[in-house]
Amino acid sequence: QVQLVESGGGLVQPGGSLRLSCAASGTVLNIYVAHWYRQAPGKQRELIAQVVWDGNTNYADSVKGRFTISRDNAKNTVYLQMNSLKPEDTAVYLCNMNLRGHGDPAPRTYWGQGTQVTVSA
């Protein structure tokens, strides 16, 4: 059974940086696309970054130029490098991957558990 495990969240001052990781454990046959979302209290979940496994990336306007999504094929891991953080970036950050794991008859979407990012002085 594939699981996504996130790490790297925490408390950071405005202007600081954090790097989030999302690793797929278990037997992964192919990963097709991965996304990072965030959800702040009282707000809708926001899609902020996407990476297709051939390397193409897309970003929400709210993070463009500050956040970078990347993947490590060998480690089945996707990263989110977050720079120039602002208080409004405070949220729970979640990753998902569309992948095919051992035993999956077709690709499906898996979700991580979420990691809290708090930007505050």
VENPEMO-V962287 format. One record per backbone hydrogen bond with DSSP energy under -1.0 kcal/mol. NH is the residue of the N-H (numbers start at 1). CO is the residue of the C=O. If there is no record, write none. Layout:
NH&CO + NH&CO
This chain:
3&25 + 5&23 + 7&21 + 10&116 + 12&118 + 15&85 + 16&13 + 18&82 + 20&80 + 21&7 + 22&78 + 23&5 + 24&76 + 25&3 + 29&100 + 30&100 + 32&98 + 33&98 + 34&51 + 35&96 + 36&49 + 37&94 + 38&46 + 39&92 + 43&40 + 46&38 + 48&36 + 49&36 + 50&58 + 51&34 + 52&56 + 53&32 + 55&52 + 58&50 + 60&48 + 63&60 + 64&60 + 66&63 + 67&63 + 68&81 + 70&79 + 72&77 + 77&72 + 78&22 + 79&70 + 80&20 + 81&68 + 82&18 + 83&66 + 85&16 + 89&86 + 90&87 + 91&117 + 92&39 + 93&115 + 94&37 + 96&35 + 97&110 + 98&33 + 99&108 + 100&30 + 102&27 + 104&101 + 108&99 + 110&97 + 112&95 + 115&93 + 117&91 + 118&10 + 120&12
